């Protein structure tokens, strides 16, 4: 039997054999993120915003994510309409 030790980034879950690589991964992620804005579509029947803006501690760094509803209802455990 062989013991295998790995290190895992606590933010994304990626596993590494080397501790320094896992620490570098953790340092590379943006932290203290906040939702800075939301845009809703008038046609959305599920209540989620179509666009979400996420801002970091640095005012010049933000990201915009577009909501896309999954069509595979089995992912949700059934049809919830």
C-alpha positions in Angstrom: 0.0 0.0 0.0 1.1 3.5 -0.8 0.1 6.7 1.0 -0.5 9.6 -1.3 -0.7 13.1 0.2 -2.2 16.0 -1.7 -2.9 19.7 -1.0 -6.2 21.3 -2.0 -7.0 24.9 -2.9 -9.8 25.9 -0.4 -11.3 28.2 -3.0 -11.6 26.1 -6.2 -11.0 22.6 -4.9 -8.1 21.8 -7.3 -5.7 19.3 -5.8 -1.9 19.5 -6.0 1.0 17.2 -5.0 3.0 20.2 -4.0 2.0 22.5 -1.1 3.5 25.6 -2.7 1.4 25.1 -5.9 -1.8 24.9 -3.8 -0.8 28.1 -1.9 -0.1 29.9 -5.2 -3.5 28.8 -6.5 -5.2 30.2 -3.4 -3.3 33.5 -3.7 -4.4 33.8 -7.4 -8.1 33.8 -6.6 -9.9 37.1 -6.1 -11.3 37.4 -2.6 -13.8 39.6 -0.8 -16.0 39.7 -3.9 -19.4 41.4 -3.8 -22.4 41.6 -6.2 -22.1 45.2 -7.5 -25.1 45.1 -9.9 -27.9 43.0 -11.3 -30.0 43.4 -14.5 -33.3 41.6 -14.8 -35.1 40.8 -18.0 -38.8 41.6 -18.2 -39.4 38.2 -19.9 -37.8 36.0 -17.2 -40.3 33.8 -15.5 -37.8 32.3 -13.0 -36.9 35.5 -11.1 -33.1 35.4 -11.7 -31.2 38.4 -13.0 -30.0 38.0 -16.6 -26.7 39.7 -15.8 -24.8 39.9 -12.5 -21.7 42.2 -12.0 -19.2 40.9 -9.4 -16.7 43.4 -8.1 -13.4 42.8 -6.2 -11.6 45.0 -3.7 -9.9 46.8 -6.6 -12.5 49.1 -8.1 -11.0 48.6 -11.6 -11.6 44.8 -11.5 -15.0 43.4 -12.0 -16.7 40.7 -14.0 -20.1 40.4 -15.6 -21.8 37.0 -15.7 -24.8 36.2 -17.8 -27.4 33.8 -16.4 -28.2 30.8 -18.5 -30.9 28.4 -17.3 -30.0 24.7 -17.5 -32.4 22.8 -19.7 -31.8 19.4 -18.1 -34.5 19.3 -15.4 -33.0 16.1 -13.9 -30.2 18.4 -12.6 -32.7 20.1 -10.4 -34.3 16.8 -9.3 -37.4 17.1 -11.5 -39.5 19.7 -13.2 -40.1 22.7 -11.0 -42.3 24.8 -13.3 
